Amino acid sequence: MLFDPYLTNGRKLLAPSLKSFTARNPIVSINLSILEDRLSNCQKLKNFLQIHSQMTVSSFINDSYAASRLLSFSTSCSFLDLGYSRRLLRQVESPNPFSWNTVMRSHVQRNLPQCCFPLYKLMLKSDSVPDNYTYPILLQACALQFSELEGLQIHAQILNFGLQSDVFVLNTLINMYSVCGHLEDARLLFDRSPVLDSVSWNSILAAYVLIGDVDEAVRVFDNMPERNTIASNSMIALLGKNKRFDDARMLFDEMPTRDVVSWTAMISCYEQSEMFRESLDLFYLMRIRGVHIDEVALVTVLSSCASLQDTKNGESVHGLIIRTGIQSYIILQNSLIHMYCSCSEITTAQMLFDSCDKDQISWNIMISGYLKCGFVDKARDFFNAMTQKDLVSWSTMISGFTQHGFFTDTLSLFQEMQTLGVKPDETTLVSIVSACTNLSALEQGKWVHAYIRKHSYQLNVFLGTTMVDMYMKCGCRESAMLVFDEMEEKSVSTWNAMILGLAMNGFFKEALKKFAEMERHGVLPNEVTFVGVLGACRHGGLVDKGREYFDLMKRMYNLEPNVKHYGCMVDLLGRAGLLGEAEKLIDDMPVAPDPSTWGALLGACKKHGDTEIGERVGRKLIEFEPKHDGFHVLLSNIYASKGKWDDLMEVRSDMKQRRVLKMPGCSIIEARGAVHEFLSGDSSHPQMEEIEDMLNEMVRRLKIEGYEAKTTEVAFDIEMEEKESSVYRHSEKLAIAFGLINIDPPAPVRIMKNLRICGDCHDAAKILSKVFGREIVVRDRQRFHHFKQGVCSCADYW
């Protein structure tokens, strides 16, 4: 029981302060007229104690009506707590129902609903009989606590006292059942009631609005004998949440009377439907009509300005807020900071932040704003300066690191988060898994996956799809498929991740089977799906299948191929040696080909040794993108393979004049929880001596197997021995040597390379996987190569 001893000890009720006050002050007679006059002028505790003592000493406290007036005042004044009112109630000899109701209602109004039930039990023990005002108060207390058990007991009491047909009681019963999740019971009461008023209709409508049941809410609304403003406002809000803005606007326009809530609901409806300009237009119409504008409408309009990045209108709303005199509202201050951050006015946002009262949301908005504007270090400073960080703070900073490519910082911050015992949500985990993907940090990705399992996170669409993508991009097909099969809900993006991943890893047949399975499940493919499907055909050399799928996307799915689909087809035809057809496809494209499409053809020319087309395409590409190192290098390699050193030197000279720097080959490998990076010709690694020894052992075993270095692509007219030395120190070979030293079998040696793997390294990796008995997985800029027992998953078609 939440009562003090004064409430449970019968007549020993006078507080020490009241006893002391009575002893010090003479007795003055009091009647109802004097009581009303003194209560109207009572502004201090001392005045109230005087009134209370006079009523106690004169026994006027036992007058039920006079006592009810004193109780009513005590529950509403600021200088008395509710404990005093409870003691006062118990002092009254025979409190009437109004007195009991007054005290119980005050507890509901001050969010202390749990105190109502003990009071009700005491009321039942007294001579007072609950009335049709008592039970609505108790039912409100049940609704506030979601206390369905107490609600059922109160309902039984209502039936005992025969109050079930009272419309006021009925309405609060409907509300209680709907709030506690028993909509069927609420509807049953509504349907069986012989008497319904507008509140009854509003209550049952509110119940359907609460659970988002649009269809049933519309039926109730259409059947209402009289539609009032409250009901219409509820419907506009519900329709807005469900993107039915046309229906909402029709209802809004038909309303005979609109209040500020009506206008705000319609403005919010447009904002939620991403119709930001319409939201602003309606707001200005609201002002023209002279409707009072509150902070809710202003917050919504500022959100629209932020989404439109409309600084001009945002500043206009800011001025209106100042003129209205409500600029001190922290919700408006935060909305203004967010608006300025979204409009890239970060300096203004910072000034506003510095000059206003701040809460946790203010700090989080500023961190997000600095990240949006690309000031990662400034966002980090803000984050570090926070005395208290909530989950949003951590999630915002981690997501920002990932979005800006600070993947190592993402993982470091996640480790700090774990140390401090902060549990991430699914959104944060998506960013962390993405960081693992970009770093090819498989072991850390596996640890995160184990963390997800251990803490029973739901593998929702976003997190599950990111996990599938991570495993596929780390070359772990089996793990990706397990995650895919575990997912209860899959979106088109999930299927795309599987199809693209299987194609990238060289499992092109499985990729096409997965596409067929996707169709059987009734999932409509999109443009990304067909990039994966055509990619599978490209990696598998399935020219006829590729043509078939290219036609299918237009004929069956009404998807117009974009430049990426044409690029896949050009690459497919080029790899198959159909260079003329590939060039014609480019010439016939309805959209302008991008450099990547021409680059696919240039790569095919290099592969098939077609100097004529290759030179023409290469020169064109260099004109398109004179600073692109890859196109210069490809053309150089074509010349080098044919021994055309003069032409090669011309390309090199052109690169020098244009200050085009060749991107060095870089390979990344993870071992024992750390990520290591190697550049071609690198000698800076701490284990370089061991790596040199392993390189020599690799060369020795390669030569025993009859391997000869492919030096045709070494773009220098130098001695063969120097060329061999150059290819032996390619970054992927250095990474393989490191992996053989530091990664214990049977774990594969996994490498990520920034460029396409060269022919020599490809041949060497096949032999090394056989002679060392190790699986070697290399992910280059185009696909995965799984080397095992002398065979590559690409079947040498790459």
FIZA-952668 format. One record per residue (C-alpha): residue in three letters; x negated, y, z negated. Coordinates in pm, whole numbers, plus 32768, in hexadecimal, padded with zeros to 4 digits. Example, Ala and Ser with C-alpha at 12.3 -4.5 7.8 and 13.67 -1.06 7.14 Angstrom:
<sites>
ala7B327E3E7CF4;ser7AA97F967D36;
</sites>
This chain:
<sites>
met800080008000;leu7F828156805F;phe800782047F24;asp7F5F829C7DF9;pro7FBD82487C8F;tyr80AB836F7C80;leu819282C37D77;thr81A1817A7CBF;asn81AE81E07B50;gly831982497B32;arg8343839E7A91;lys81D383E67A46;leu81C184BC7B76;leu814686187B28;ala7FE886507BA6;pro7EF386D97AA3;ser7EE888227B60;leu8062883E7B4E;lys806B87E779D8;ser7F5F88E97995;phe801689EC7A64;thr815F89AA79AB;ala80B589CE785A;arg80218B2178B8;asn815C8BBD7951;pro82A88C1878AD;ile83E48B687919;val84B98C2B7A10;ser86138BB67A79;ile863D8B537BE5;asn87628B0D7CCC;leu878D8ABD7E3F;ser878D8C277EAD;ile864E8C737DEA;leu85B18B327E6E;glu85F38B8F7FDA;asp856C8CED7FA3;arg842F8C777EF8;leu83E98B687FF9;ser84098C658112;asn82FB8D39806B;cys821E8C197FF6;gln80C78C2C809C;lys7FD98BA37F95;leu7FB88A6D7EBF;lys7FDF8B3E7D83;asn81368BB87DF8;phe81AA8A597E48;leu813589CC7CFA;gln81F98ADD7C4B;ile83378A807D0A;his82FF890F7CCB;ser82C489427B55;gln83FC8A187B30;met84CE890F7BE0;thr843687FB7B0A;val846188A779B9;ser85C0891D7A0C;ser861D87C17A95;phe8688886C7BD9;ile85A5876A7C7F;asn86BD866B7C4C;asp87A3872C7D30;ser878B865A7E6E;tyr87B8877A7F60;ala86C588607EA6;ala85C687467E92;ser85EB87058007;arg859F88748050;leu846788657F77;leu83FA8721801F;ser843887AF8179;phe835788D88127;ser82448800808D;thr822B872281C3;ser820D884982B2;cys811E893381FE;ser7FA78933823C;phe7F2A894580D7;leu7FC788018059;asp7F6E86A080C3;leu806F859080F7;gly800684E37FB7;tyr80A386047EF5;ser81E685DB7FBB;arg81F284697F6B;arg81C584B27DF5;leu82CE85BF7E06;leu83BF84CD7EB0;arg839083CF7D99;gln83CE84DD7C92;val852B85217D1A;glu862F845B7C59;ser870F84017D80;pro867384737EC7;asn876C847E7FE5;pro872A83DC813B;phe86C2852F81C6;ser85A4854180C8;trp852983E4811C;asn8542842D8292;thr848985768269;val835D84D281C0;met835283AC82B4;arg8370849483E1;ser824E85678364;his816F8432835E;val81CB83E084C6;gln81868548852F;arg802F85408488;asn7FD883F18529;leu7FF4832883E6;pro810582368457;gln8087811D8376;cys810581DC8244;cys826F81D482BA;phe82B280658271;pro825B806880FB;leu833181A280DC;tyr844F80EF818A;lys84347FCA8093;leu844B80BF7F70;met857581628015;leu862A80138029;lys85E97FDB7EB5;ser8681812F7E5F;asp87EB81987E7B;ser87B4823C7FCF;val884281928104;pro877C81B2824B;asp8837826B835B;asn8823829E84D3;tyr86FF8392849F;thr863382A083CC;tyr860A818D84CF;pro8595826485F3;ile847B82E08510;leu841A817B84B5;leu842D810B8621;gln834A822B8686;ala825481B3857C;cys826280558614;ala822580DE8772;leu80FB81AC86FE;gln80598073866B;phe80D67F82877A;ser81677EC08652;glu825D7DD686FB;leu828B7CFB85C2;glu82F47E2484EC;gly83C57E9C8613;leu84877D558619;gln84C07D6C84A1;ile85407ED184C0;his86257E6185DD;ala86B77D5784F4;gln86F17E6483EB;ile87A47F3C84ED;leu888E7E1B8539;asn88CC7DE383C2;phe89337F4D8394;gly8A047F4E84D3;leu89478067857C;gln88F87FB486C4;ser89FC807A8787;asp896E81CC871E;val88D7825F885A;phe87B9830A879E;val875781C186FB;leu878281088845;asn869B81F68900;thr858181CD8806;leu85B28052880F;ile858B8056898C;asn84518129896B;met83BD804A885A;tyr83ED7F0A8922;ser83617FA08A62;val822F803489B3;cys81EB7EE4890A;gly81F27E358A5C;his834D7D948A41;leu83F07E388B6C;glu84E97D198B96;asp85767D5B8A38;ala85807ED18A7B;arg863F7E988BC0;leu872E7DA38B14;leu87867EA98A0D;phe87B57FAD8B1E;asp88967ECF8BF5;arg896F7E5C8AD0;ser899D7FB08A2F;pro8B01803B8A41;val8A80819E8A13;leu896082358AD8;asp88ED839D8AEB;ser87E084508BB2;val86DB83EE8AAE;ser8737827E8AE0;trp86FF829B8C55;asn85BC835D8C22;ser854282548B2A;ile8576812B8C12;leu84E781F18D37;ala83B582498C64;ala838980D78C1A;tyr836980838D8C;val829081B28DCB;leu81AA813D8CB0;ile81657FEE8D59;gly815880878EB7;asp82857FC88F43;val82E080B7905B;asp83FB7FED90F6;glu84BA7FB88FB1;ala847B811F8F44;val850E8199908F;arg864280BD905B;val867881448EFB;phe864182AA8F71;asp873782819092;asn884381FA8FA4;met882083108EA3;pro896F83C48E73;glu88B7850A8E4E;arg874C853D8EAF;asn869E862D8DC7;thr855086DC8DE7;ile849D85E98CFC;ala850584BD8DCF;ser84A385668F15;asn835085C88E86;ser8310845E8E1D;met836683E18F7A;ile828384E09025;ala816284748F45;leu81A483038F8C;leu81C383359104;gly808384009100;lys7FC082EB9054;asn803581FE9166;lys7FD382EB9284;arg813E831E92EB;phe811084949310;asp822184C2941A;asp8329842C9333;ala82A384FA9210;arg82B4863D92DA;met841685F19350;leu848485BF91E7;phe83CB86FB917D;asp847787CA928B;glu85D0873F922B;met85AF879A90BA;pro86A888AD905B;thr85CE89178F37;arg845688F18F1B;asp837D89318DEC;val8202894B8DD1;val81EB87D08DAB;ser82A087A38EFB;trp81A688818FB0;thr807C87E68EFF;ala80F586838F4B;met811686D490BF;ile7FC2878090CB;ser7F2B864E9020;cys7FDF856D9119;tyr7F2D8619923A;glu7DE186109181;gln7E00849A9137;ser7E55845B92A6;glu7D188518930B;met7DEC862893AD;phe7D1D8734930A;arg7D78885393F1;glu7EED881193BA;ser7EAA880D9244;leu7E1289699259;asp7F2989EF9339;leu8033897B9243;phe7F758A169122;tyr7F728B6991CD;leu80E68B44921B;met811A8AFE90A8;arg806E8C469056;ile813C8D069158;arg827C8C7C90BD;gly820A8D028F6C;val82038BB08EBF;his81398BA98D7E;ile7FEF8AF58DBE;asp7F618A128CB2;glu7E0E896E8C87;val7E8388228D1C;ala7ED188C68E6C;leu7D8789838E64;val7CBD88478E1F;thr7D65879B8F49;val7D2588BF9032;leu7BB988D68FC9;ser7B9787629017;ser7C1E87A89177;cys7B2488C691A1;ala7A0D87DB9131;ser7A7786CF922A;leu7A8787CF9345;gln7943887492CE;asp7A0C89B792EA;thr79438AAF921D;lys7A158BDC9288;asn7B5F8B529205;gly7AAD8AC090D8;glu7A2B8C18907A;ser7B888CA890AC;val7C198BA98FB9;his7AFD8BF88EC8;gly7B618D678ED3;leu7CCD8D0B8E92;ile7C668C3F8D60;ile7BA88D6C8CD4;arg7CCC8E598D17;thr7DBC8D668C6F;gly7CDC8D608B3D;ile7CB98BE58B22;gln7B4B8BCB8B88;ser7AF48B448A31;tyr7BB289FE8A71;ile7AA188F88A84;ile7B6088268B84;leu7B5F89528C6F;gln79F1899E8C2A;asn799588388C87;ser7A6D88468DC1;leu79C089898E2A;ile786688F48DEF;his78C987C38EBC;met7951889D8FD4;tyr7813896D8FEC;cys773A88338FE2;ser780A879690FA;cys77DD88D391C9;ser766288BD9191;glu76708A0090C6;ile759A895F8FBB;thr750D8AA88F38;thr766B8B2E8EF6;ala76CA89E68E52;gln759789FD8D72;met75EC8B648D0D;leu774F8AFE8CB5;phe76CF89D08BF4;asp75DF8AAA8B2C;ser76EB8BAA8AD3;cys780D8AC88A6D;asp786789D1895D;lys77EB887989C0;asp785F87168984;gln77E485C48A00;ile789A85EE8B4A;ser77E9873B8B8B;trp769386958B72;asn76FB85728C4E;ile7780865D8D5A;met7639871E8D63;ile756D85DD8D84;ser764F856C8EA0;gly763A86C48F42;tyr74BE86D08F41;leu74B285718FD3;lys75AB85D190E2;cys74D086FA913F;gly739B861C9149;phe72F286A4900F;val72A585528F74;asp719985D58E85;lys728286E78E04;ala739485E68DCD;arg729C850E8D10;asp723F86388C34;phe73AE86738BE2;phe73DE85048B94;asn72B084FE8AAD;ala7326863D89FD;met747685A7899E;thr749385628829;gln75AC846B886B;lys75DB839D89A5;asp771382DA89FF;leu773B81CA8B04;val778D82CC8C0F;ser763E837C8BCC;trp757A82388BFC;ser764781CA8D27;thr7626831C8DD5;met74AD83268DAA;ile747B81BC8E15;ser755B81E98F47;gly74A383298F9F;phe7351827F8F90;thr73CE816C9077;gln747182599170;his73338328918C;gly724F81FA91B2;phe71B782039053;phe71E8808D902F;thr70D3804F8F33;asp715F81668E58;thr72B480C18E70;leu72307F7D8DDD;ser716280338CD4;leu729380F78C61;phe735F7FB78C55;gln72577F1B8B74;glu7267804D8A91;met73E1802D8A8E;gln73C07EC38A1A;thr72C97F21890A;leu73C2801E887C;gly74DE7F21888A;val75B17FDE8988;lys76887EED8A50;pro76A57F4A8BC2;asp77E97F358C85;glu781B7E928DD9;thr77D27FD78E94;thr76807FFB8DE7;leu762C7E908E33;val76757ECB8FA6;ser75667FDA8FAA;ile74727EFA8EEF;val74A67DD48FDB;ser747F7EC29104;ala73307F349077;cys72C07DC7905E;thr732C7D9691C8;asn72637EBE9247;leu712E7E529183;ser715C7CE691EA;ala713C7CA89073;leu71E07B529076;glu71797AEA8F18;gln72077C288E84;gly73407BFA8F57;lys73667A9A8ECC;trp733B7B238D6A;val74527C1F8DA9;his752E7B078E31;ala74EB7A3C8CF5;tyr75427B708C26;ile768D7B8F8CE0;arg76E07A238C98;lys76747A338B2C;his774D7B638AE2;ser78787ADF8BAA;tyr78937C018C9B;gln79A17BE18DA1;leu79057BA88EF5;asn79E17CAB8FA1;val79D27CFA9115;phe78C57E0690F7;leu77DF7D509006;gly780E7BFF90B1;thr77CB7C8E920A;thr76917D3D918C;met76167BF490F2;val76527B3B923B;asp75957C4C92F5;met74747C4191FC;tyr74437AC99217;met745F7AD09392;lys73627BEA93B3;cys72777B2D92CC;gly729879F693A6;cys7363792592AB;arg747E78A49380;glu74F07798928A;ser750F788C9168;ala75CD79839243;met76C3787792AB;leu76FB780F913F;val7751797690E0;phe783479929211;asp78F0785591B1;glu791778CB9046;met79C17A0F90AC;glu7B3A7A05907B;glu7B727B399152;lys7AB17B829291;ser7AC37CB4936E;val7A597CD394D9;ser790E7D5F9453;thr78D37C189396;trp79037B4994D1;asn78267C3C9590;ala77107C15948F;met771D7A9B94BF;ile77247AA8963C;leu76107BAD9655;gly75407AF9954F;leu755A79A495F6;ala75027A3E9746;met73D97AFC96B2;asn735779BD960F;gly736478FE9758;phe7497782C9708;phe755278A79838;lys76357776985A;glu76A4779996EF;ala76E0790E972A;leu77CD78C4984C;lys787D77B8977D;lys78AD78B59666;phe794879A69762;ala7A3C789797D1;glu7A8F78539661;met7ACB79C7962F;glu7BC579C5974D;arg7C77789596BA;his7C9E794D9570;gly7D4D7A689627;val7C407B6B95DC;leu7C2E7C6896F6;pro7AC67CA1976A;asn7A447E01979C;glu79257E9D985E;val78257E2A975D;thr78A17CC3977B;phe78537CBD98ED;val76FB7D5298B4;gly76BC7C1B97DF;val775B7B2C98D9;leu769B7BBC9A01;gly75637BBE9928;ala75907A4998ED;cys75A77A119A65;arg74747AED9A95;his73A37A2C9998;gly741878DF9A27;gly73EF793B9B95;leu756078F19BD3;val759379CD9D05;asp76E1793E9D77;lys776E79449C14;gly76FA7AAA9BEE;arg77B07B119D2A;glu78E67A5B9CAC;tyr78E87B0B9B5A;phe789B7C5B9BFA;asp79D47C309CD0;leu7A9E7BA79BA7;met7A727CDC9AD1;lys7B137DB29BDF;arg7C1A7CBE9C5D;met7C9D7C259B18;tyr7C427D1D9A07;asn7C597E629ACD;leu7B057ED09A4D;glu7A437FAF9B36;pro78D17F4B9B3A;asn77EC80599AB7;val767A80939AF4;lys76177F8899F5;his76DE7E7B9AAA;tyr76437EDF9BF7;gly74ED7ED89B50;cys752C7D719ADE;met75907D0B9C3D;val74617DB49CD8;asp737F7D039BDD;leu742F7BB79C1F;leu74067BD49D98;gly72A37C599D79;arg722F7B3E9C95;ala72BD7A479D91;gly71EC7AE99EA4;leu731A7B879F53;leu726E7CD89F5E;gly731B7D58A096;glu74767D09A009;ala74147DAB9EBF;glu73A37EE99F6F;lys74E57EF2A03E;leu75B77ECC9F00;ile75087FFE9E73;asp754780C39FB0;asp76BC80629FA9;met76F680B19E37;pro782481979DFB;val776482379CDB;ala760A82CD9CE7;pro750481C39C8D;asp743682119B5C;pro72BD81DE9B46;ser72F180939A8C;thr73AB80049BBA;trp729380699CA7;gly719B7FEC9BA2;ala723A7E919BAD;leu72017E879D23;leu709A7F019CFA;gly70597DEF9BFA;ala70E47CED9CEE;cys6FFF7D729DFF;lys6ED57D429D17;lys6F437BE19CC3;his6F707B7A9E2E;gly6E4A7C439EB5;asp6F197D1F9F9E;thr6E307E479FC3;glu6F007EF3A0CF;ile70477F16A00D;gly6F877F359EC7;glu6EBB805C9F3F;arg6FF0810B9FC7;val70B780D59E8B;gly6F8E81279DAB;arg6F4F82759E55;lys70C182CB9E3A;leu70C782769CC8;ile6F96834B9C7F;glu704A846D9D2A;phe717D842B9C4F;glu70BC84169B09;pro6F5884949B39;lys6F0C846D99C5;his6F7C830099AC;asp6E49822C9969;gly6EF580DF99B6;phe6F3981309B25;his6DD281A19B5C;val6D5380619AB9;leu6E377F7E9B87;leu6DC680209CCC;ser6C5C80099C55;asn6C8B7E959C0E;ile6D1B7E5C9D68;tyr6BE77EFD9DFF;ala6AFF7E429D11;ser6B967CF09D69;lys6B4C7D369ED8;gly69F47DC69E92;lys6A577F199F1A;trp69707FD99E34;asp697881219EF2;asp6AF481349ED6;leu6AD980D09D69;met69DF81E59D22;glu6ACA82DC9DCC;val6BDF827A9CDA;arg6AED82949BB6;ser6A7E83EA9C2A;asp6BE784579C49;met6C2683E09AE3;lys6AF984A79A6C;gln6B6C85E29B1A;arg6CC985C19A8F;arg6C3A85689936;val6CFF84229931;leu6C7C833E981F;lys6CAD81C8983B;met6D67813D9710;pro6C808041966A;gly6CFA7EDF9636;cys6D6A7EB394CE;ser6DCF7D71941E;ile6E6F7D5492C5;ile6E6B7C1D91ED;glu6EF47BDC9091;ala6E357B018F9D;arg6E687ACE8E28;gly6F627BEB8E0C;ala6E857CEE8EB9;val6E967D72901E;his6D4F7D8890E4;glu6D167E499226;phe6C147E059336;leu6BB37ED89463;ser6B067E4E9598;gly69907E449558;asp69CD7E8E93E7;ser68B57E4992EE;ser69347F0891BE;his69EC7DF69101;pro69587D968FAD;gln694D7C27901A;met68A37C799163;glu677E7B8E9126;glu68667A6690F0;ile69387AD1921B;glu67FF7AD992FA;asp67A87977928D;met690A790392DA;leu690379B2942F;asn67C678F69486;glu686877AE9418;met699D77FF94E8;val68C57844961E;arg6803770195E5;arg693F762E95D6;leu69DE76E796FA;lys68B3769A97D9;ile68B7752B9775;glu6A1E752497F8;gly69A775B69944;tyr6A2277169904;glu6994782F99D8;ala69DA79999983;lys6ABD7A529A76;thr6A007B909AC4;thr6ABB7C049BF9;glu6B777D099B2F;val6A437D9E9A8E;ala6A3E7EEC9B3B;phe68C67F199B54;asp67CF7EBB9C5D;ile66EA7E1A9B5E;glu66377CCF9B2C;met670B7B989AE8;glu666D7B649990;glu66DA7CC09925;lys68387C8199A9;glu68517B3D98E1;ser67DA7BEE97A9;ser68E87CF797E0;val6A0A7C0197FB;tyr698C7B3696D0;arg69C27C6695F1;his6B287CB49652;ser6BF97D0F9522;glu6CCD7BD39529;lys6B977AF49528;leu6B107BB293F9;ala6C617B84934E;ile6C687A1093A1;ala6B0B79E7930D;phe6B7A7A9D91D0;gly6CB379C791BB;leu6BF7788091DE;ile6B1E78EB90B8;asn6C2B79768FD1;ile6D7278C0901C;asp6D81775C8F9F;pro6E2476539079;pro6F3275F490C8;ala6FA5776090C3;pro6F9677F79222;val6EA679109277;arg6F937A2D92CD;ile6F197B60938C;met6FC57C979410;lys6F1F7D51952F;asn6F737EAD95B1;leu6F227E55971D;arg6F727D339804;ile6E907C0A97C0;cys6D8C7BE398D3;gly6D627AA499A0;asp6C167A4B9900;cys6C9A7A65979B;his6DCE799F9800;asp6CFC78809888;ala6C12788E975E;ala6D3178869663;lys6DC0774E9705;ile6C77769496E6;leu6C3277159585;ser6D877698950C;lys6D1E753E9584;val6BB3752D950F;phe6BFD75C093B5;gly6D4C750E9391;arg6DFA76539336;glu6F3476FC93B2;ile6EE9785C942B;val700379559460;val6FBD7A99951C;arg70C27BA69548;asp70587C9A9658;arg71177DCA96D4;gln71FF7CF397A7;arg72347BA09704;phe71BB7A8D961B;his70C179829675;his70CF784A959B;phe6F8A778995D7;lys6F8F7622955E;gln6EB774F795C0;gly6E3475A996F4;val6F8A76169777;cys7037776A976F;ser71AD77999749;cys71AB787E9878;ala713D775B9955;asp703B784D99E4;tyr7152791F9A77;trp711F7A7799E2;
</sites>
